[in-house]
Amino acid sequence: MSCACDTAEPRSRDAARVSPSLILIALVIFLPEELSFQVFGFRLSWIRFVLFLLTPVLAVRLGQLIATGKSRLLAPDIFVVLTGAWMIGASTAVSGLEDAFHHHTAGVAEISGSYLATRVLLSQRGQALSYVNLLCHVIAVVALFSIPDALMGGSVTHELLGQVLVNPERRWGIVRASGPLEHPILFGMTCTIGFLLAVASQIRAKRLTMAACGVGTFLSLSGAPMQGAVLGLGLFAYNSIFASVRYRWWLLIATAALAYGAAGLFSSQPLAFVLGHFLFDADSFWSRIYQWNTVGPIVLNSPWVGIGVDLREKAAESWVFVTGSVDSLWLYQALTYGIPASILLGLSMISVIVYPASGRSVNLTREESKLATTLGVVIALIILLGFTVDLWGSSWMLAGLLMGIRVHLVDLGRTATVPKRS
């Protein structure tokens, strides 16, 4: 019995060889913040430094590829550029060009640079498969750092590098592992992404990679990553069971939309109703609802350009108490850069996943098509979990890398010819 894994490999090793720049990004993206350094007033981590150097070059290169017909201009290319431009423009309007340059260009470079890296530097058949194989193994190694955290009762990596955490985060009396990443939730989200990619991809050391990422997801003791893993497995099963149904994903989206609409019949606050049944930790539920109810009016007071990055100071000016943490990607974007920034970021992600991953018009091998479907599921989960989780740092850039990989596959599927099996 054959499976989707039994597909044609690239015809040569050269075709699957990944750019050294992409390998470097995979190796430095999860380095801890304590290894960052100062350059001309910028606080740069190694991954930010790499992306600052690469982003202008990659943007020019993408323009050249599109102009010469070697690549096609796709909707995500437009929306990612518009998202970054709005973030810079909104922050300039709020706090001036100098402040925007020093405090907001890093975030723009992180998402746009990581997207452009995989969008441009992956160019040949088989490279996406090779790069996902590398990312899975790197995430698995990162996930293993959760074990010393759990055994020692603290964030071992950060403490060894000089950041003493007096009160590490606990849940159910157990220290939440964060490994080398910035926060247990971000650590768990990263491990969940690695786990789902490993489950659905044909990679080396598949079982060991799944086990390591699974341990990291669990030891983060974060609800969103665990629920993301369960939902991801459920979506993989759904895709397998209804593989013969052509519009299965649109049917699922319509069902989810109807379910959300039905929630409005039982509650005047459908979002609160959904979160109450989606989050299994009561404290997390009430914290999220409090944030939406408190931050929402501030967003509506400055809907176009937001209030800037200094949330506590700006919120104090509005006489509203807001914690320094806003646990929602969409709420944080709207608060910091305005509602259009949140919409543009959402359109960037949605436009990545709406392109079909298979069919007569998609010239991909079965394994590449399966990877495109897997990436669509993972990005859809990021969109969904973004209502209860904010992304920043390495997880923010990982999302950009995954978006770029899928758009590369979309572009490849429209221009390349599927190699025949020998």
N, C-alpha and C positions, 0 to 999 in steps of 0.2 A: 504493500500500500504506500503510495507516494504522498508526500506532504508538501506544504509551501516551502519547506526548508530545502527541498531537493531541487534547487534551481541552478541555472548555469552560473558558474563563477566567472569573474572577469577573464578575458582571454589572455591576459598577461599580468605579471606582477606590477609592471610599470603603470598599468591602467588603474590599479588600486592604490598606488603609492600616494600618500597624503602630503600636502605641503608642509615643510618644516615649520612655517609660521603657525599653522593649525596645531601641530604637535606641541609647540611651545605654549600656545594658549591652553590646551588641555592640561599641561603639566603645571602651569602657574595659577590657573583660575581659582583653585581652592586653597592656595597658600594663606595662612592666617594674616589678619590685619596688622599684627605686631611687627611683621617684616616690611611694612610700608616705609617710605622715606619722603623727604621734602625736596621738591624741585621748583625753584622760582615761586615759592609761596604756595605751591600745590602739595597737598598730602596725597601721595600716589602709592597704591599697592603695585605689585609687579604686573598684574593683569591690566590695571588701568594704564600703566606706563606703556605696555605693549599696544593696547588699543588706541591710545593717543597717537602713537607713531603710525599705526596702520590705517586708521579710519580715513584720513584724507586721501591716501593712496588708493584704498579700496573703492572709495566713492568715485574717484576719477576713472579707475579701471572698469567699474560697472558701467559708467557712462560710455566708455569706449566700446565695450562689448555690445551694448545695446545699439550704439550708432552704427557699428559694422555688421549688425545682424547675427552675431555669434551668440547673443542672448536676447531674450524678450523682456520687455518692460512689463512687469506684472503688478497687480494691485498692491501687494504688500510692500513693494519697493517704494511706491508713492506714499502709502500711509506711514511707513516707518520714518521717512524723511519729514513728512508733515508733523508727526508726533515730536520729533526732536526739535524742529523749528519752532513749534508752539511752546515747548518747554522753555527754550531760550528766550523767546519773545515775551512770554508771560512773566518770567522771573525778572527780565529787564524792566518791564513796565512796573513791577512791584518794588524792586529794590535797586534798580540801576544796572547799567551794563557791567561795571567792574565787579559788583557782587555776583551777578549772574554768571560772569566768566569764571570766577573763582569757586563758586559753590554749586553750580548746576551743570557746567559742561561735562563734569565727570559722569553724572548720571546719563546724560545724552550719549556720550561716547560709549558707555557700558552697553546700552541696549542697541544703539545703531551700529557700533563697531563690531560687536559680537555677531549681530545679524549679517552684516556685510562680509565678515570673515568667512563664514561657511557659505554664504550666497555666492561669493566671487571665487574663493580659493578652492572650492570643490567644483571641478569642471568636467571630469571624465567619469565614465561608468565604473561602478565598483568603489569609488572613493567614499561615498556616503556610508556604505556598509563598513568599510575599514575604519572610518572615523568614529562611528557609533560603537564599534568594537572597542576602540581605544577609550572612549568616554566611559563606557560601562566598567572597564577595568580600573580606570582612575577613580571613579566614584566608589567602587568596591573597596579600594585601598583606603579612601577617606572614611568610608563607613566603619572600617575596623577600628578607627580611633575612638569609637563609642565604647568599646570594651574597657579600656583603662579608665575612662570617665566613670563608668558604672562601678568598677571595682574600687577605685580610689575615692569616690564620693565627691568629685569636683571636675572642673574643666582642666584636665591635665595639660593639654597642649598650650592653652592660654597662660596657665600658671607657670609653665616651664619657660615661656617667652617673656615673663615679667609682669603679666597682668594678674594680680592677685584678686580672685573672686571670693569675697568674704562670705556672701550668701548665694551660692549657686542655686539655680531654680530647681524646685522639687515639685513632684506630683505624686500623690499617694505615698508620700514619705520617701520617695526614691529620687535621686538626682537625675535630672534630664540631661542626656548627653548632647553635646554640641560639637565635639571633635574640634577640628581647626576652623570651623565656620563661625559666623557672627552670632547665631542664636539657635536654640534647639529646634524651633519650628523650621528655620531655613535648612538646618542639617537634615531634619526628617524629610522635608520636601525633596531635597537633593537625592537622598537615599531612595525615596519612593520612585523618583524618575529613573534612577539607575536600575532599580528592581524591575519596573515595567518594561524598560528597554531590553533588559536581559531576558525577561520571560518571552518576549515576542520576537527576538532576533536570534539569528544563528551566529553565536559568538563562541570564542574559545573559552574554556573553563566556565561554561554556562552555569552549572549547578553551584559552583563555588561563588561565582559572582552574584547569583540570586540570593544565596544564603547570607553573604556578607552584607548586601544592601538591605535584605530583610531584617537582619539584626540591627542595623543602623536605624531603620525606620521605627522599629519597636522601641529601642532604647532612647530615642528622642522623646518618647512619651508625649507625643503631640497628636491631637485628634485629627487635624486636617491631613497630615501625611498618611496616617493609618487608613482613614476613610478614602483618601485618594487611591491607595493601593487596592482596597476592596472594590471601589468603583471601577478602577482600571481593569482589574481581572474580570469584573462583570461585563464591561464593554467588549473586552476581547472575546468572551464567551458568546455574547450577543451577536457579534460580527461573524463568528464561526457558525452559529446555529442558523442564522438567517442570511448566509452567504449568497443564496440564490435569489434573495429579494433585492431588486435593483435599487429601490429607494428606501432601504432600511434605515439609513441615518436620518433622512428627512422625516420618516415616520416616528423615529425616536424623539427627535426635536419637537415635533408637533405634539406628541404625547406629553413631554415635559412641560411645554407651554400651556397645554390644557390643564395639567396638574397644578401649575402655579396659579392659573386663573381660578381654578376651583378653590385654592387656598384662600383667595380673596372672599369667597362666599362664607367661609368659616371664621374669618378674622379681618378686622379693619386694617391690620398690618400684615400683609401676606409674607413679607420678607422675614419678619419676626417669627411667624408661624413656621416657615420653612426651616429657618435656622434652629428653632426649638426642637425640630425633629431630625435635624441633620447633625448638630453638635451633641456628642454624648456627655460632655462635661458641662454641668450647670453653671459653674463660674465663668467658663469661656462664653457660654450663651449670653449671660447677662452683661458681661463686659462688652461683647460685640454690639448688642442692642443699645447699650448706654452710649457707645461711641457713635453709632449711626444717628441716634436721637440728639446727641450733643453737637457733633461736628456738622451734621446736616444744615442747621441754620447758618453756620459760619460760611459754608460753601455757597449757600443761596445769597449771602450778603456780598459775595464777590465771585459770581459764577463764571466770569470770563477768564480771569487771570489768577484766581486763587489768592492766597495770602503769603506765599513764599515758604521757605524751608524752616524758618524759626517758628515752629508751631506754638510753643509755650508762650513766647513773648507776644505774638500776634493774637493768640486766643485771650491772653490776659487783657489786651487792649479792648477786646470785645466783651469783657466782663463775663466770660464763659470759661468754666474750668474744663480743660482738656488735658489728658495725660500726654506725655511725649510720644507715646506709641499709638499709632492708628492701624489697627489690625485688619486692613482691607486695602488691597492694591488699588481698587477703583476709587475708594473714598480718599485715600492718600493722594492719588494723582489729582483728583478734583479739588481737594483742599489746597494743595501746593501750587498747582499750575492751572487750575480752572477746569470746569466740566468738559470743554472741548478737548483738553489733553487726555482725559479719561476716555472719552468717546473715540478719539483717534487711536489711542493705544488698543482699545477693544477692537476697532476695525482692522488694525494691523494684524492682530492674532486671528480674528475671524476670517479675514481674507486669505490667510495662510492655509486654513483647513477646508475651505469650501471647494478648492480645486479637487477633482476626482483623482483617486489613487490607482484606479484600474479601469479597464474598458478598452474598446477598440481604438480610441483616439489617444491612449496613453501607452507610449512605447517604453515600458519598463519591464525588466525581468520580474518574475514572481516574487523573488526575495526583496527587490527594490520596492515593488508595489506594496508588499507587506510592511516594509519599514515606513513607507509614506503613510499607510493607515495607522500604524502604531504611533507615529509622531503626531498625527491628527488627533488621536485619542488623548495623548499626553498634553498637548496644547489646549485641547478642550477642557481637560481637568484643571489646568492652570487658570483658565478663564473662570471656571466655576468656583474653585477654591479661593480665587482672588477676592471673593466677597467676604471671606473670613480670615484671610492671610495676606499680609503685605510681603512683597519681594524686594530685596535689595542685595547689594554686594554680589557674591558669586552665584546665588540662585537667580538673580535678575539677569546676569550675563548668560547663564546656562539656558534660560528661556530664549534669549536672543539667538544663541547657537542653534537650538532646536528649530526655531522658526526658519533660520537660513538654510538648514539642511533640507527641510521639507520643500522650500521654494526652489532649491537647487534640483530636487527630484522632479518637481512639477515642470521646471524649465527643460530638464533633461528628457523627460517623457514626451515633450512636445517637439523636440528637435532631433533626438537621437534615434537610431535604429537598434532594435533589440538584437543582441548577438545570438546566433543559432547555437544550440548545444551540439557539441562534437560527439 
